[in-house]
Amino acid sequence: MNRFALALGLALGATTALAQAPAAPAATVPPAKCEPKPAYPGAKAIQHDMKREQFQKELKAYQDCVKNYVAERKAYIEASNAAIRTAVEEHNAVMTKIREEQDAARKEQEGK
């Protein structure tokens, strides 16, 4: 009976410790650093080939920068989610094993 009580105490203690763990500090997400931000030159200026081409070039560079930033953030999120799933699966496996060992210990004690 003592082993069962010890196992139960350890299992409950581990669960309590997880529940009481301090919250992790909020992660800081780096902002997008897409500069310069394009500014529409106006209806008259956009009619000049050189100014229109310059604006289109700046606009494309800005859009590409934002798309790259979003792709990087999405990749980070997906990697984080995969790590979270792995941690949860590992936790569940450990808790299942502990429960099974507790049940076996209880049955052993009941059989004696």
DSSP file (Angstrom, degrees, kcal/mol; ACC not computed):
  #  RESIDUE AA STRUCTURE BP1 BP2  ACC     N-H-->O    O-->H-N    N-H-->O    O-->H-N    TCO  KAPPA ALPHA  PHI   PSI    X-CA   Y-CA   Z-CA
    1    1 A M     >        0   0    0      0, 0.0     4,-2.4     0, 0.0     5,-0.2   0.000 360.0 360.0 360.0 -32.7    0.0    0.0    0.0
    2    2 A N  H  >  +     0   0    0      1,-0.2     4,-2.5     2,-0.2     5,-0.2   0.886 360.0  50.8 -64.2 -38.3    2.9    2.3    0.7
    3    3 A R  H  > S+     0   0    0      2,-0.2     4,-2.9     1,-0.2    -1,-0.2   0.908 110.4  49.9 -65.9 -39.6    4.2    2.1   -2.8
    4    4 A F  H  > S+     0   0    0      2,-0.2     4,-2.8     1,-0.2     5,-0.2   0.929 111.7  47.6 -63.3 -44.5    0.8    2.9   -4.2
    5    5 A A  H  X S+     0   0    0     -4,-2.4     4,-2.5     2,-0.2    -2,-0.2   0.895 113.0  49.4 -63.5 -40.2    0.5    5.9   -1.9
    6    6 A L  H  X S+     0   0    0     -4,-2.5     4,-2.6     2,-0.2    -2,-0.2   0.934 112.5  47.0 -64.5 -45.7    3.9    7.1   -2.9
    7    7 A A  H  X S+     0   0    0     -4,-2.9     4,-2.6     1,-0.2    -2,-0.2   0.916 113.6  48.4 -62.9 -42.8    3.2    6.7   -6.6
    8    8 A L  H  X S+     0   0    0     -4,-2.8     4,-2.7    -5,-0.2     5,-0.3   0.917 111.8  49.7 -63.3 -42.5   -0.1    8.5   -6.2
    9    9 A G  H  X S+     0   0    0     -4,-2.5     4,-2.4    -5,-0.2    -2,-0.2   0.904 111.7  48.3 -62.7 -42.1    1.6   11.3   -4.3
   10   10 A L  H  X S+     0   0    0     -4,-2.6     4,-2.4     2,-0.2    -2,-0.2   0.921 112.5  48.4 -65.1 -43.3    4.3   11.7   -6.9
   11   11 A A  H  X S+     0   0    0     -4,-2.6     4,-2.0     1,-0.2    -2,-0.2   0.932 115.1  44.0 -63.6 -45.6    1.7   11.7   -9.7
   12   12 A L  H  X S+     0   0    0     -4,-2.7     4,-2.6     1,-0.2    -1,-0.2   0.877 112.4  53.4 -67.4 -36.3   -0.4   14.3   -8.0
   13   13 A G  H  X S+     0   0    0     -4,-2.4     4,-2.6    -5,-0.3    -2,-0.2   0.899 108.3  49.6 -64.3 -40.3    2.6   16.3   -7.0
   14   14 A A  H  X S+     0   0    0     -4,-2.4     4,-2.0     2,-0.2    -2,-0.2   0.904 112.3  47.6 -65.7 -40.5    3.8   16.4  -10.6
   15   15 A T  H  X S+     0   0    0     -4,-2.0     4,-2.2     2,-0.2    -2,-0.2   0.912 113.1  48.6 -66.1 -42.3    0.4   17.6  -11.8
   16   16 A T  H  X S+     0   0    0     -4,-2.6     4,-1.8     1,-0.2    -2,-0.2   0.901 109.0  53.3 -64.4 -40.8    0.2   20.2   -9.1
   17   17 A A  H  X S+     0   0    0     -4,-2.6     4,-0.6     1,-0.2    -1,-0.2   0.904 109.7  48.4 -62.2 -40.4    3.7   21.4  -10.0
   18   18 A L  H >< S+     0   0    0     -4,-2.0     3,-0.8     1,-0.2    -1,-0.2   0.909 110.9  50.6 -65.3 -40.3    2.7   21.9  -13.6
   19   19 A A  H 3< S+     0   0    0     -4,-2.2    -1,-0.2     1,-0.2    -2,-0.2   0.807 113.4  45.6 -67.3 -28.4   -0.5   23.7  -12.6
   20   20 A Q  H 3< S+     0   0    0     -4,-1.8    -1,-0.2    -5,-0.1    -2,-0.2   0.438  81.2 124.3 -96.0  -0.3    1.5   26.1  -10.4
   21   21 A A  S << S-     0   0    0     -3,-0.8     3,-0.1    -4,-0.6    -3,-0.0  -0.346  70.3-106.8 -60.9 138.0    4.3   26.8  -12.8
   22   22 A P        -     0   0    0      0, 0.0    -1,-0.1     0, 0.0     2,-0.1  -0.325  40.7 -95.4 -66.2 149.4    4.7   30.5  -13.4
   23   23 A A        -     0   0    0      1,-0.1     3,-0.1    -3,-0.1    -3,-0.0  -0.366  41.8-110.6 -64.3 140.1    3.5   31.8  -16.7
   24   24 A A        -     0   0    0      1,-0.1    -1,-0.1    -3,-0.1     3,-0.1  -0.422  41.6 -96.0 -68.8 146.7    6.2   32.1  -19.3
   25   25 A P        -     0   0    0      0, 0.0    -1,-0.1     0, 0.0     2,-0.1  -0.330  50.0 -92.0 -63.1 147.0    7.1   35.7  -20.3
   26   26 A A        -     0   0    0      1,-0.1     2,-0.2    -3,-0.1    -3,-0.0  -0.359  43.8-118.5 -61.0 133.3    5.3   37.0  -23.3
   27   27 A A        -     0   0    0     -3,-0.1     2,-0.5    -2,-0.1    -1,-0.1  -0.492  20.9-132.2 -73.4 140.8    7.3   36.4  -26.4
   28   28 A T        -     0   0    0     -2,-0.2    -1,-0.1    -3,-0.1     0, 0.0  -0.834  15.3-151.5 -95.3 130.8    8.4   39.5  -28.3
   29   29 A V        -     0   0    0     -2,-0.5    44,-0.0     1,-0.0    -2,-0.0  -0.883  20.3-121.1-102.5 123.9    7.7   39.3  -32.0
   30   30 A P        -     0   0    0      0, 0.0     3,-0.1     0, 0.0     2,-0.0  -0.404  30.8-121.6 -64.6 136.9   10.1   41.3  -34.1
   31   31 A P        -     0   0    0      0, 0.0     2,-0.2     0, 0.0     0, 0.0  -0.341  32.9 -90.5 -74.1 159.9    8.2   43.9  -36.2
   32   32 A A        -     0   0    0      1,-0.1     2,-0.3     2,-0.1    34,-0.1  -0.492  32.2-156.6 -66.8 137.2    8.4   43.9  -40.0
   33   33 A K        +     0   0    0     -2,-0.2     2,-1.0    32,-0.1    -1,-0.1  -0.525  32.7 152.6-115.8  63.4   11.3   46.2  -41.1
   34   34 A C        -     0   0    0     -2,-0.3    28,-0.1    32,-0.0    -2,-0.1  -0.800  31.0-156.5 -99.6  98.6   10.0   47.0  -44.6
   35   35 A E        +     0   0    0     -2,-1.0     2,-0.1     1,-0.2    -2,-0.1  -0.947  58.5  32.1-131.2 150.5   11.4   50.4  -45.5
   36   36 A P  S    S-     0   0    0      0, 0.0    -1,-0.2     0, 0.0    26,-0.1   0.615  74.2-146.6 -79.1 150.0   11.0   52.6  -47.3
   37   37 A K        -     0   0    0     -2,-0.1    22,-0.1     1,-0.1    -2,-0.1  -0.682  27.3-115.7 -78.3 129.7    7.2   52.5  -47.4
   38   38 A P        -     0   0    0      0, 0.0     2,-0.4     0, 0.0    -1,-0.1  -0.339  25.5-156.0 -69.7 148.5    6.1   53.6  -50.8
   39   39 A A        -     0   0    0     -2,-0.0    19,-0.1    -3,-0.0    20,-0.1  -0.989  25.6-112.3-124.0 132.4    4.0   56.8  -51.1
   40   40 A Y        -     0   0    0     -2,-0.4     3,-0.1     1,-0.2     6,-0.0  -0.460  23.5-147.8 -63.2 125.7    1.7   57.4  -54.0
   41   41 A P        -     0   0    0      0, 0.0     4,-0.3     0, 0.0    -1,-0.2   0.611  45.3-100.0 -76.8 -10.5    3.3   60.3  -56.0
   42   42 A G     >  -     0   0    0      1,-0.1     4,-2.2     2,-0.1     5,-0.2  -0.264  35.7 -75.3 109.2 160.7   -0.1   61.7  -57.2
   43   43 A A  T  4 S+     0   0    0      1,-0.2     4,-0.5     2,-0.2    -1,-0.1   0.870 127.4  45.1 -63.9 -39.7   -2.1   61.6  -60.4
   44   44 A K  T >4 S+     0   0    0      1,-0.2     3,-1.0     2,-0.2     4,-0.4   0.935 114.6  46.6 -71.6 -45.2    0.1   64.0  -62.3
   45   45 A A  G >4 S+     0   0    0     -4,-0.3     3,-1.6     1,-0.2     7,-0.3   0.859 104.2  61.6 -65.8 -35.2    3.4   62.5  -61.3
   46   46 A I  G 3< S+     0   0    0     -4,-2.2    -1,-0.2     1,-0.3    -2,-0.2   0.695  93.1  66.8 -66.8 -16.9    2.3   58.9  -62.0
   47   47 A Q  G <  S+     0   0    0     -3,-1.0     2,-0.5    -4,-0.5    -1,-0.3   0.706  82.3  87.5 -77.0 -18.8    1.8   59.8  -65.6
   48   48 A H  S <> S-     0   0    0     -3,-1.6     4,-2.8    -4,-0.4     5,-0.3  -0.701  78.8-138.5 -82.6 128.1    5.6   60.3  -66.1
   49   49 A D  H  > S+     0   0    0     -2,-0.5     4,-2.8     1,-0.2     5,-0.2   0.892  99.6  49.2 -53.6 -47.0    7.2   57.1  -67.0
   50   50 A M  H  > S+     0   0    0      1,-0.2     4,-2.1     2,-0.2    -1,-0.2   0.917 114.5  43.8 -63.8 -44.9   10.2   57.5  -64.8
   51   51 A K  H  > S+     0   0    0     -6,-0.2     4,-2.3     2,-0.2    -1,-0.2   0.883 114.7  50.0 -69.0 -38.2    8.2   58.4  -61.7
   52   52 A R  H  X S+     0   0    0     -4,-2.8     4,-2.8    -7,-0.3    -2,-0.2   0.929 111.4  48.2 -65.7 -44.6    5.7   55.6  -62.3
   53   53 A E  H  X S+     0   0    0     -4,-2.8     4,-2.3    -5,-0.3    -2,-0.2   0.893 111.7  50.2 -62.9 -39.6    8.5   53.1  -62.7
   54   54 A Q  H  X S+     0   0    0     -4,-2.1     4,-2.5    -5,-0.2    -1,-0.2   0.922 111.9  47.6 -64.3 -43.8   10.2   54.3  -59.6
   55   55 A F  H  X S+     0   0    0     -4,-2.3     4,-2.8     2,-0.2    -2,-0.2   0.929 112.0  49.3 -62.7 -45.2    6.9   54.0  -57.6
   56   56 A Q  H  X S+     0   0    0     -4,-2.8     4,-2.5     1,-0.2    -1,-0.2   0.884 110.9  50.7 -62.3 -38.5    6.2   50.5  -59.0
   57   57 A K  H  X S+     0   0    0     -4,-2.3     4,-2.3     2,-0.2    -1,-0.2   0.932 113.2  44.5 -64.2 -46.4    9.7   49.4  -58.1
   58   58 A E  H  X S+     0   0    0     -4,-2.5     4,-2.3     2,-0.2    -2,-0.2   0.896 113.4  51.6 -64.7 -40.5    9.3   50.7  -54.5
   59   59 A L  H  X S+     0   0    0     -4,-2.8     4,-2.7     2,-0.2    -2,-0.2   0.919 110.8  47.4 -63.3 -44.9    5.9   49.2  -54.2
   60   60 A K  H  X S+     0   0    0     -4,-2.5     4,-2.8     2,-0.2     5,-0.2   0.916 111.5  50.5 -64.2 -43.6    7.1   45.8  -55.4
   61   61 A A  H  X S+     0   0    0     -4,-2.3     4,-2.1     2,-0.2    -1,-0.2   0.912 112.6  47.2 -60.8 -42.2   10.0   45.9  -53.0
   62   62 A Y  H  X S+     0   0    0     -4,-2.3     4,-2.4     2,-0.2    -2,-0.2   0.934 112.9  48.1 -64.8 -46.8    7.7   46.8  -50.1
   63   63 A Q  H  X S+     0   0    0     -4,-2.7     4,-2.5     1,-0.2    -2,-0.2   0.905 111.8  49.9 -61.9 -41.8    5.2   44.1  -51.0
   64   64 A D  H  X S+     0   0    0     -4,-2.8     4,-2.4     2,-0.2    -1,-0.2   0.899 109.8  51.6 -62.8 -40.3    7.9   41.4  -51.3
   65   65 A C  H  X S+     0   0    0     -4,-2.1     4,-2.4    -5,-0.2    -2,-0.2   0.930 111.3  46.4 -61.8 -46.6    9.3   42.5  -47.9
   66   66 A V  H  X S+     0   0    0     -4,-2.4     4,-2.6     2,-0.2    -2,-0.2   0.909 111.9  51.2 -64.6 -42.1    5.9   42.1  -46.2
   67   67 A K  H  X S+     0   0    0     -4,-2.5     4,-2.4     1,-0.2    -1,-0.2   0.910 111.1  48.3 -61.5 -42.1    5.3   38.8  -47.9
   68   68 A N  H  X S+     0   0    0     -4,-2.4     4,-2.3     2,-0.2    -2,-0.2   0.906 111.0  50.7 -64.5 -41.7    8.7   37.5  -46.7
   69   69 A Y  H  X S+     0   0    0     -4,-2.4     4,-2.4     2,-0.2    -2,-0.2   0.932 111.5  47.4 -60.6 -46.7    8.0   38.7  -43.2
   70   70 A V  H  X S+     0   0    0     -4,-2.6     4,-2.6     1,-0.2    -2,-0.2   0.905 111.1  51.4 -62.9 -42.2    4.6   37.0  -43.1
   71   71 A A  H  X S+     0   0    0     -4,-2.4     4,-2.3     2,-0.2    -1,-0.2   0.898 110.3  49.2 -62.6 -40.6    6.2   33.7  -44.5
   72   72 A E  H  X S+     0   0    0     -4,-2.3     4,-2.1     2,-0.2    -2,-0.2   0.920 112.1  47.8 -64.2 -44.1    8.8   33.8  -41.8
   73   73 A R  H  X S+     0   0    0     -4,-2.4     4,-2.4     2,-0.2    -2,-0.2   0.904 111.5  50.8 -64.3 -41.3    6.2   34.4  -39.0
   74   74 A K  H  X S+     0   0    0     -4,-2.6     4,-2.6     2,-0.2    -1,-0.2   0.913 109.5  50.4 -63.0 -42.4    4.1   31.6  -40.4
   75   75 A A  H  X S+     0   0    0     -4,-2.3     4,-2.3     1,-0.2    -1,-0.2   0.903 111.0  49.3 -62.1 -40.8    7.0   29.2  -40.4
   76   76 A Y  H  X S+     0   0    0     -4,-2.1     4,-2.5     2,-0.2    -1,-0.2   0.911 111.2  49.3 -64.1 -42.4    7.8   30.1  -36.8
   77   77 A I  H  X S+     0   0    0     -4,-2.4     4,-2.8     2,-0.2    -2,-0.2   0.918 110.9  49.5 -63.8 -43.9    4.2   29.5  -35.8
   78   78 A E  H  X S+     0   0    0     -4,-2.6     4,-2.1     2,-0.2    -1,-0.2   0.906 111.9  48.3 -63.3 -41.5    4.1   26.1  -37.5
   79   79 A A  H  X S+     0   0    0     -4,-2.3     4,-2.1     2,-0.2    -1,-0.2   0.898 112.3  49.6 -65.4 -39.9    7.4   25.1  -35.8
   80   80 A S  H  X S+     0   0    0     -4,-2.5     4,-2.4     2,-0.2    -2,-0.2   0.920 110.0  50.3 -63.6 -44.4    6.0   26.3  -32.5
   81   81 A N  H  X S+     0   0    0     -4,-2.8     4,-2.6     1,-0.2    -2,-0.2   0.888 109.4  51.3 -62.2 -39.3    2.8   24.4  -32.9
   82   82 A A  H  X S+     0   0    0     -4,-2.1     4,-2.2     2,-0.2    -1,-0.2   0.908 110.6  48.6 -63.8 -41.6    4.7   21.2  -33.8
   83   83 A A  H  X S+     0   0    0     -4,-2.1     4,-2.3     2,-0.2    -2,-0.2   0.884 111.1  50.6 -65.6 -38.4    6.8   21.5  -30.7
   84   84 A I  H  X S+     0   0    0     -4,-2.4     4,-2.5     2,-0.2     5,-0.2   0.933 109.8  49.7 -64.2 -46.5    3.7   22.1  -28.6
   85   85 A R  H  X S+     0   0    0     -4,-2.6     4,-2.6     1,-0.2    -2,-0.2   0.914 111.0  50.1 -59.7 -42.6    2.1   19.0  -30.1
   86   86 A T  H  X S+     0   0    0     -4,-2.2     4,-2.5     1,-0.2    -1,-0.2   0.917 111.0  48.7 -61.8 -44.2    5.2   16.9  -29.3
   87   87 A A  H  X S+     0   0    0     -4,-2.3     4,-2.6     2,-0.2    -2,-0.2   0.906 112.6  47.9 -63.5 -42.0    5.3   18.2  -25.7
   88   88 A V  H  X S+     0   0    0     -4,-2.5     4,-2.8     2,-0.2    -2,-0.2   0.917 112.1  49.1 -65.9 -43.3    1.6   17.4  -25.2
   89   89 A E  H  X S+     0   0    0     -4,-2.6     4,-2.3    -5,-0.2    -2,-0.2   0.911 112.6  48.2 -62.5 -42.0    2.0   13.9  -26.7
   90   90 A E  H  X S+     0   0    0     -4,-2.5     4,-2.4     2,-0.2    -2,-0.2   0.927 112.3  48.9 -63.5 -45.0    5.0   13.2  -24.5
   91   91 A H  H  X S+     0   0    0     -4,-2.6     4,-2.7     1,-0.2     5,-0.2   0.931 111.4  49.4 -59.6 -47.0    3.1   14.5  -21.4
   92   92 A N  H  X S+     0   0    0     -4,-2.8     4,-2.4     1,-0.2    -1,-0.2   0.895 110.5  50.4 -61.9 -40.5    0.1   12.3  -22.2
   93   93 A A  H  X S+     0   0    0     -4,-2.3     4,-2.3     2,-0.2    -1,-0.2   0.916 112.0  47.4 -63.8 -43.4    2.3    9.2  -22.7
   94   94 A V  H  X S+     0   0    0     -4,-2.4     4,-2.4     1,-0.2    -2,-0.2   0.926 113.3  47.7 -63.5 -44.9    4.1    9.8  -19.4
   95   95 A M  H  X S+     0   0    0     -4,-2.7     4,-2.4     2,-0.2    -2,-0.2   0.880 111.4  50.7 -66.3 -37.3    0.8   10.3  -17.6
   96   96 A T  H  X S+     0   0    0     -4,-2.4     4,-2.6    -5,-0.2    -1,-0.2   0.919 110.6  49.4 -64.1 -43.9   -0.7    7.2  -19.2
   97   97 A K  H  X S+     0   0    0     -4,-2.3     4,-2.5     2,-0.2    -2,-0.2   0.917 111.5  48.9 -61.8 -43.4    2.3    5.1  -18.1
   98   98 A I  H  X S+     0   0    0     -4,-2.4     4,-2.5     2,-0.2    -2,-0.2   0.923 111.5  49.5 -63.0 -43.9    2.0    6.5  -14.6
   99   99 A R  H  X S+     0   0    0     -4,-2.4     4,-2.6     2,-0.2    -2,-0.2   0.920 111.7  48.7 -61.1 -44.1   -1.7    5.7  -14.4
  100  100 A E  H  X S+     0   0    0     -4,-2.6     4,-2.5     1,-0.2    -1,-0.2   0.909 112.1  48.6 -62.8 -42.2   -1.1    2.2  -15.7
  101  101 A E  H  X S+     0   0    0     -4,-2.5     4,-2.3     2,-0.2    -1,-0.2   0.872 111.3  50.3 -66.2 -36.4    1.7    1.6  -13.2
  102  102 A Q  H  X S+     0   0    0     -4,-2.5     4,-2.5     2,-0.2    -2,-0.2   0.917 110.8  48.9 -66.6 -42.8   -0.6    2.9  -10.4
  103  103 A D  H  X S+     0   0    0     -4,-2.6     4,-2.6     2,-0.2    -2,-0.2   0.920 112.2  48.5 -62.3 -43.3   -3.4    0.6  -11.5
  104  104 A A  H  X S+     0   0    0     -4,-2.5     4,-2.4     1,-0.2    -2,-0.2   0.910 112.2  48.8 -63.3 -41.8   -1.0   -2.4  -11.5
  105  105 A A  H  X S+     0   0    0     -4,-2.3     4,-2.3     2,-0.2    -2,-0.2   0.896 111.5  49.8 -65.0 -39.7    0.4   -1.5   -8.1
  106  106 A R  H  X S+     0   0    0     -4,-2.5     4,-2.4     2,-0.2    -2,-0.2   0.919 111.6  47.8 -65.3 -43.3   -3.2   -1.2   -6.7
  107  107 A K  H  X S+     0   0    0     -4,-2.6     4,-1.9     1,-0.2    -2,-0.2   0.891 111.2  51.8 -64.4 -38.6   -4.2   -4.5   -8.2
  108  108 A E  H  X S+     0   0    0     -4,-2.4     4,-0.7     1,-0.2    -1,-0.2   0.914 111.8  46.2 -62.9 -42.4   -1.0   -6.1   -6.7
  109  109 A Q  H >< S+     0   0    0     -4,-2.3     3,-0.5     1,-0.2    -2,-0.2   0.871 111.8  50.8 -69.2 -37.0   -1.8   -4.7   -3.3
  110  110 A E  H 3< S+     0   0    0     -4,-2.4    -1,-0.2     1,-0.2    -2,-0.2   0.835 106.5  56.2 -68.9 -31.6   -5.4   -5.8   -3.5
  111  111 A G  H 3<        0   0    0     -4,-1.9    -1,-0.2     1,-0.2    -2,-0.2   0.679 360.0 360.0 -74.4 -18.3   -4.3   -9.3   -4.4
  112  112 A K    <<        0   0    0     -4,-0.7    -1,-0.2    -3,-0.5    -2,-0.2   0.442 360.0 360.0 -89.0 360.0   -2.1   -9.7   -1.3
